[in-house]
């Protein structure tokens, strides 16, 4: 039996916010043609052989249903000059199609939206979904990568706000 924590969720979030993270935009397209678009900072590589990554998403996310209906998903690593995309994709109450409105993108493999202008894209098939608390961990088998070299630093998130990573551009 797990002991009752001695903190609340707001304090836990504040403590976790002291760890700087990268910022990604995740897109997906279901077989029925619905699209998902969301901002995710809980992303990491898992394996090189085979190429595998993971990200986490709240089950309460407005994009959750479409994301779970989608076999193919793309993760876009955002640059510092794409904060507007991160904010747009983090907006609650908008559909995936509304979030993609005004953002330049092309349909990729199986219709998954691929954002133009991002420095790096990883796309692949959903491998496994693990439920943990109020989030799920989504594992992807990566079968497509695109790298666009740039001198613009990656977008980071730290203590509740978007920031440039320490040492960027060195």
N, C-alpha and C positions, 0 to 999 in steps of 0.2 A: 504494500500500500504506500502510495506516494504522500509525503507530508505536505501540508498546506503551505504554499510559498509565503514568505514574509515581505512581499512586495506586491504591487498591483501591475497591471499590464502597461500603464503609462510609464511607470518607473523602469520596467523591463525594456520598453522601447527606447527610452532615453539612454539607458546604459548601452544597449546594442548600437545606438547611433554614434557612439564614440569610435566605432570601427569604420574607417572609410571604405566605401565600396565603389566599384564601377557601375555604370548605368547602361542598361540595354533596353531595346524595344523588341518585344516579342509579337510576331504576327502569325496567324494561322487561318486556314480556310477549310470549312467542313465540306463533306460530300454534297450537302444541300446548297452550297454557295454562300453560306453565312461566313463573315470574317470576324476575327478577333484581333485586337490591337491593345497592348498594355505595356506599361513601363515596369521593368523588373531590375532590382539591384541584387537579388540573391541568385547569382549565376556563378558557376565554376566548371572548369574542365574536370573530367573524372578519369578518362582513360585515353591513351594515345593509340593503342592497338586492342580492340577497335576504337576508332574515334568516338568518344562519348562525352556529353556534357549534361549538366542538370541545372534546373532553375526551380524556384518555389513560387507558388501563387496561392493566394487566399481563396478558400472555397466560396467566400462571399463576393468575389470579384464579378463585375458585370460581364467579364469576358470568359468566366470559368466554363459555362455550359458549352460554348462554341469551341473552346480550347480542348475540352474533353471529347468532343465529337470529331476532332481533326486528327488525321493520321500524320500529316506533315506540318511542321512548325519551323519558323525561321527566327533566329536570334540575331539582332543587329547591335553591334557595339557602337555606341554613340560618341561623337566627338564633342568637345566643349562648346562648339558653335551650334549644337543641336539641342540645346536646353528646351527650346520651344516644342520640339517633338516629344521630349520626355514629359513635359508638363501636359501637353495635349493628350498623350496616351495614358496619363495618370488621372485624367478627368473622369470622375464618376458620373453616371447618368447618360453618357453618350454610348451609342452602339459602336461596334468596330468600324462599320462603314462611315459613320460620322467622324470618328477619330482619324480615319485615313483621308477624309476630305481635306483638300488643301496641302496634302503631303505628297511629294512626288514618289511614285512607286510603279513597279511593273509586276505582272503575274509571273511567278516562278514555277518550279515543278509542282504539278497538281494544283495550280492556282494559288498557292500561298503567296501573299503580298511580299515583295522584296523592295525595301526602301532604297531609293537612289540617294547617293551622297554620303552614305555611312562608310566609315573606314574599313569595317569588317563585317561579314555576314557568315553565319553558320546555319545550315538548313539540314533537316533530316526527318526521320520517322520516329514517332513516339514509341519508345521501348517499354517503359514501365512507369506506373504512377503509384506512388506510395503515400498513403494518407498519414499525416502526423499532426494531431491537434486540429487547429482551424485552417491549416494549409495542406497542400499536396506538394510532393517532390516529383517533378517530371524529369525522367531520364530520356535523352534523345540519342539515337544512333545517327551520327553525322555522315552525310553522303555528298554534301556540297559545301564548299567554302569559297569565299571571295575576299580578297584583300586589296584595298586601294590605299597605297602608301600616302601618308599625309604628315605634315609637321604640326597639325593642330592636335593638342593634347586630348586625351580621352575625357569624357564627362565623368565626374565623380560625385558622390553623395556623402555628406559628413555632417553629423549633428543637426539633421533636419533641413539641410539646404544643399543646393548644387554648388560644387567648387571645382577648381582646377587641381589636379593631383600635385602633390609635393614633388618638386624636382622636374616638373613637366617641361619639355623642350630642351633639356640639358643633353 
